[in-house]
Amino acid sequence: SSVFANLPRAPEDPILGVTVAYNKDPSPVKLNLGVGAYRTEEGKPLVLNVVRQAEKLLVNDRSRVKEYLPIVGLADFNKLSAKLILGADSPAILGNLVTTVQCLSGTGSLRVGAEFLARHYYQRTIYIPNPTWGNHGKIFTLAGLTVKTYRYYDPVTRGLNIQGLLEDLGSAPSGAIVLLHACAHNPTGVDPTLEQWEQIRRLMRSKRLLPFFDSAYQGFASGSLDEDAKSVRMFVADGGECFIAQSYAKNMGLYGERVGALSIVCKTADVATRVESQLKLVIRPMYSNPPIHGASIVSTILKDRNLYQEWTLELKAMADRIITMRKQLFDALRARGTPGDWSHIIKQIGMFTFTGLNTKQVAFMTREYHIYMTSDGRISMAGLSSRTVPHLADAIHAAVT
Ligand SMILES: Cc1[nH+]cc(COP(=O)(O)O)c(/C=N/[C@@H](CC(=O)O)C(=O)O)c1O
């Protein structure tokens, strides 16, 4: 018999498993509001025009070869990624205080950062928000860090529990690592205001807590790349050190290309070079060096003024469409007189609405209306279109009455 005869069957992933179930459903009215992946008004995945243009340039450029990239990835891509999140005029960049390595999208950037911290940082505890993206806890645990949570979401107000957040971070051991969503908090869609970010930053710096930003939706939340980077730039501006994981999956639609970057902002240029040398020892035995194609697309777009400009327009259009879906869903529930206060649908920001529906209601909506969403009540607004909003509104109405 097989040496794996006793291997237990693993459960499907709470987020990616929703798509597996959706694909199996033969219903013509099924709706996939699970995975955070953008869909057009026609319900189709979107390849941005600028991505198609960049790929044409790459294919026609006969000088491009398929050689290994360096362990740290494509140099242009790394520099441009740091500029994108920190700002072109960032003193940290001007002072060579930032080391950036190309990683396998947001997940890979988080994991490489976690492995580096587990190996070289004295405090091995990381505080992640409650709730947070389902993969965060596993990434940091598998890297060898101790994962704790800090209060984030207030189910009563459906807003930020700023008092709980400050209390929990205030009682964290000095030097602890803190995971922060740069913008468009997943799954709640609730972000701190700039004043609250300042409170968080002051507290964290006073306790020497180490910020680890996860920036997976820059430009997707407000439609502005600079607006969505403000939290990160506040921390970097104070001269403190921080980690930043970037993903191009959503804001450039490069999901399957696995394009991301990890930036570590250090106190001195010398430390930054030593950090880079140690990052290479983490990466080489993990996947050796990153894939060339996706990073080439990103750097082609970011280094060309016209392509960059056009990208910002396409990005704003995606963000705007999601905001339109929020309004349409809110109006549809009001038109039905659906019991409850649904204003959080239009107050929340980014790809997701944290509806407040419980697991029983979610299971009902899947069974009776073929709505596929995560069991915590999160729906990806990007999966909606004007055509399908009424079906979702009917399902929510039925689930709560
Ligand atoms: C906050 C956050 N961080 C990182 C990632 C990882 O993205 P990557 O593709 O590795 O660049 C995701 C993906 N979130 C969506 C997809 C997924 O779960 O993988 C989601 O929440 O649906 C996040 O929501």
The ligand as an SDF file (V2000), in Angstrom:
LIG
                    3D

 24 24  0  0  0  0  0  0  0  0999 V2000
   -4.3320   41.7910    2.9110 C   0  0  0  0  0  0  0  0  0  0  0  0
   -3.7870   40.8470    1.8720 C   0  0  0  0  0  0  0  0  0  0  0  0
   -2.4350   40.6360    1.8130 N   0  0  0  0  0  0  0  0  0  0  0  0
   -1.8870   39.8020    0.9160 C   0  0  0  0  0  0  0  0  0  0  0  0
   -2.6820   39.1240    0.0150 C   0  0  0  0  0  0  0  0  0  0  0  0
   -1.9530   38.1710   -0.9290 C   0  0  0  0  0  0  0  0  0  0  0  0
   -2.0680   38.5120   -2.2210 O   0  0  0  0  0  0  0  0  0  0  0  0
   -1.0350   37.9510   -3.3120 P   0  0  0  0  0  0  0  0  0  0  0  0
   -1.8840   37.3240   -4.3540 O   0  0  0  0  0  0  0  0  0  0  0  0
   -0.1120   36.9600   -2.6650 O   0  0  0  0  0  0  0  0  0  0  0  0
   -0.2940   39.1640   -3.7670 O   0  0  0  0  0  0  0  0  0  0  0  0
   -4.0980   39.2810    0.0280 C   0  0  0  0  0  0  0  0  0  0  0  0
   -4.9580   38.5410   -0.9110 C   0  0  0  0  0  0  0  0  0  0  0  0
   -6.1920   38.4370   -0.7230 N   0  0  0  0  0  0  0  0  0  0  0  0
   -7.1990   37.8600   -1.5450 C   0  0  0  0  0  0  0  0  0  0  0  0
   -6.8060   36.6180   -2.3110 C   0  0  0  0  0  0  0  0  0  0  0  0
   -6.2440   35.5320   -1.4250 C   0  0  0  0  0  0  0  0  0  0  0  0
   -6.8530   35.2120   -0.3900 O   0  0  0  0  0  0  0  0  0  0  0  0
   -5.1650   35.0370   -1.7770 O   0  0  0  0  0  0  0  0  0  0  0  0
   -8.4740   37.6280   -0.7150 C   0  0  0  0  0  0  0  0  0  0  0  0
   -8.4950   37.9970    0.4840 O   0  0  0  0  0  0  0  0  0  0  0  0
   -9.4560   37.1450   -1.2900 O   0  0  0  0  0  0  0  0  0  0  0  0
   -4.6440   40.1700    0.9560 C   0  0  0  0  0  0  0  0  0  0  0  0
   -5.9650   40.4000    1.0090 O   0  0  0  0  0  0  0  0  0  0  0  0
  1  2  1  0
  2  3  1  0
  2 23  2  0
  3  4  2  0
  4  5  1  0
  5  6  1  0
  5 12  2  0
  6  7  1  0
  7  8  1  0
  8  9  2  0
  8 10  1  0
  8 11  1  0
 12 13  1  0
 12 23  1  0
 13 14  2  0
 14 15  1  0
 15 16  1  0
 15 20  1  0
 16 17  1  0
 17 18  2  0
 17 19  1  0
 20 21  2  0
 20 22  1  0
 23 24  1  0
M  CHG  1   3   1
M  END
$$$$
